[in-house]
Amino acid sequence: MRITKKVLQAQLDGLNKMINRDYVLDENHIYGGYCLTVAAGSYDICGRRSAKEMYSYLEAAIAFSPITQGYQRFDVDAMGREK
């Protein structure tokens, strides 16, 4: 599977819905790849990572979010996408 910005953005959108946040995916390959920031862009959530590393990071964040750990919402699937 090829990891593109579109794939990462879909994962992040699902995570944002699950944890009720407004994180933004910042892409800059000159500085090392992708980074998660707060919507204002002034605070980094994690350091820069390659696309594959960011994919794994977001997968883990979704897997360990409170929704997938404690209870299941009925209006979203396991990836956080609306049904």
Secondary structure as GFF3:
##gff-version 3
##sequence-region A 1 83
A	DSSP	alpha_helix	5	19	.	.	.	ID=ss1
A	DSSP	beta_strand	23	28	.	.	.	ID=ss2
A	DSSP	beta_strand	33	38	.	.	.	ID=ss3
A	DSSP	alpha_helix	51	63	.	.	.	ID=ss4
A	DSSP	alpha_helix	66	70	.	.	.	ID=ss5
###
